[in-house]
Amino acid sequence: MRSNTTARIARRRTFRVAAAVLTAAAALTLTACNGDAKSEGQADTTPSSSSGSSGGAQGSDAKSKGGSEAGGGQDATDGAAKGGGKSKFCRTNDLIMEAVDSSPDQKVGEVTVQMTNKGAKTCSATGFAGVDLKDIDGTSAPVHRGGEQPRITDLKPGDTATFSISYEVDFSGDSLASPTNIIVTPPNETHSVSLKWPAEALKLAGPYDDKIQVHPVGIAN
């Protein structure tokens, strides 16, 4: 009777130990699974980071290309300002110049300066000429530029370009402004030519201020 009781107790202890071992093994297995799941989650985020870097690199390339295109646009603008990048500027010695009255009526004063290329090569007269008006009293005053945008003006040998000087007409008879000469410096030049103020031009209303304007050079019609 005592031996049977002892045997049952021994079997119960064996079952408890086995159960404990199984429980521990299950816990270890669950921990390992959780660790693997975490590792897999971290691995999934790596491609996302790489994609972000790639996007940044593409953004940099796009910015660089944009800067290059912007630089190309600036070069084109400079080329236009320099006569299209093909023709050299007309030198003063290459031009025959003359000032004529071109007033459309008796209310609007205008003098036009003609510039003919007497050289053997095409040259550019693009831009504004420098203009000063010399008065009968010996003083001179600069003429202000108009607000127009200059256009490419290339002159082949024998071609003529013109620019105009507009001003208010004096109707009072009391104006002290009496221009005698027009001092002209062609665009992008430093040498000037003195032209006679046209005798038939309408009387200029003084003073010499920004109401007198010089307009950009253009091809003669």
Order of alpha helices (4+ residues) and beta strands (2+ residues): alpha-beta-beta-beta-beta-beta-beta-beta-beta-beta-beta-beta-beta-beta
